[in-house]
């Protein structure tokens, strides 16, 4: 067995209504003046107000920052940190999707000392001890509540990541009640995103280990069994809870066995077309798996029956094709676009996208098969016109 290191959040709480008891965790962490990070959409639908009210009724002084948007820019992070400093907060809570949790992570680190945001980008560059941090996801997809990574938009089409164990929260709270109002399209996109995390963690060239493997398999089992129900019947608490747990398990897996080419090719789609991250992953997933099949069929074969839910006959190649077919069928069932063309991507931009994908070397090195510019272009072309 290869040596490995496994890091994850210290405490996970999974229970319906758990978000209304955040004051207990604040008390344990000696937090009295938390910054509550969220987005305008969740405020508009009234999801966050009961959580804030419960904190305040417990005697906590809450500072609300509700201006997080998708693909948060540096200005949003700096604005949140400024508001937090002025309020004298002593802890950070996020209630929201991956963007809100990413902002909360970085803000907690910025408030822990005088290190600048720009100096935190990269791997293990955070040199301060963050403030206490509690993360509460409202989507079942990113797994950000258990990952040591935050992705921030740095320019018109560019992003940068902060990757440090310092960003792992003190507590991750899974409350399926917060996901009951998630629209079908968002449920589908975030659900497939979580499945990609599990698949790429299981096949990662570097740092793949027995713990991440078990987490990835269990995550894929929960997600593939429940995503259709969650999309079609958003009020199904059992399906919602299973999706939330599956997304977290996938997050724990890829936090330790990092993702690869699917994510590398998805990022340029988000940067240039502002396609949501989960959909970007979904659009290139089958084509990347086809490309990787020659080098990862043994591993893909092990995942095939988990996703299909039934025995698959044949050898590794046949099982790999069954896995890819099952994923294509799932993408169709949850009514996501099947091709880049359907998602509005211009064929003339494929070369530009392939060039940008080559900038994601930190992810591409984890892919089971080496990926150069020509390979990326071929995958994009397949994803552009692939048929269901």
Secondary structure, DSSP 8 states (H G I E B T S, - for coil): ---------SEEEE-TTGGGGHHHHHHHTT-SSEEEEEEHHHHHTTTTHHHHHHHHHTT---EEEEEE-SS-BHHHHHHHHHHHHHHT--EEEEEESHHHHHHHHHHHHHTTSS--SGGG-EES---S---EEEEEESSSS--GGG-SEEEEE-SSS-EEEEE-GGGS-SEEEE-GGGGTT--HHHHHHHHHHHHHHHHHHHH-SSS--HHHHHHHHHHHHHHHHHHHHHHH-TT-HHHHHHHHHHHHHHHHHHHHS---HHHHHHHHHHHHH---HHHHHHHHHHHHHHHHHHHHHHHHHHHHHHHHSS---S-HHHHHHHHHHHHHHHHHHTT---STTTTT--GGGHHHHHHHHTT-HHHHTTSSS---HHHHHHHHHHHHH---
